[in-house]
C-alpha cells in the first residue's frame, strides 16, 4: 500500500505565484512568518531621529508695526503722524478749532457723541514725543500680533469710550448739582491715552508672569504718580480706569488667543 507524503506547510505560507526559496525574509520549514511590513504593522516601529531644539533668534523689528503683520496699528500710526504734523505746523487758530471740535467734553458728548469719540482719538496730546505715543506703537503692535487687528481695535475702543464716559459723566452731574462751574462742560479733552492704557492692561494678561508684573508695576506707578501730582485729576483717573478695563478683558482675550 502506497503512502502519500503530507503537503509541504511552507508552500501554503509563501505568496501566491512565488517559489518558497524566492520569498524574501522567510525561513524554510517554519510556517506563518512575518515579513518586514507585517512586523511594522504588528507594532514594531523604526527609530526616528530626534530633532535638536532650534535656538530662537531675537527679532527686534517685530516690536514695530508693519502693513502686513499689524495693519490696524500701522494704519492708525500713520493717521496719528499726519495729525501730529498738522498740530505742529498748521495755523494755531486752525489747530485750536480742530481740537475743540474733537473734544470729548460734556457739551460735545451731549450733542454729537459718536463724532467726538472718534475725532478725539485721532490726535495725540503732547505730540509724537509723548510717552503715550511710544506706548501706542509698542503696546498695540504686541497686542495685535497676539489677538489680531479687529480685536485689538475693540480693546482700544472699549477703553477709550468707557473711560471717557466714566470721567465726563460725573463732571456733568457735578455741574447740574452746582458743585462745578458751567465752564467745566467745555473742558478740552482729546487723545489716545485712554485706549493705550486699556491696551496695556489687556496685553499684560497675555504675557508671562515675569513680564506681566514689571509692566503693570511700571505703568501703574506712572499713572499713580500723575494722579498724586494733581495736574489733571479727571484725565489721570481716566487712565487708571482704562487700565482696569484692559485688565478686566483678560478672560476673554485668553479664550481668543487659545
ABEGO torsion letter per residue (X at the ends): XBBBBBBBAAAAABBBGBBAAABBGBBBGBBGBBBAAAAAAAGBBBBBBBBBBBBBBBBAAAABBBAAABAAAAAAAAAAAAAAAAAAABBAAAAAAAAAAABABAAAAAABAAAAAAAAAABBBGEAABAAAAAAAAAAAAAAAAAEAAAAAAAAAAAAAAAAAAAAAAAAAAAAAGABBAAAAABBBBEAAAAAAAAAAAAAAABBAAAAAAAAAAAAAAAAAAAAAGABAAAAAAAAAAAAAAAAAAAAAAAAAX
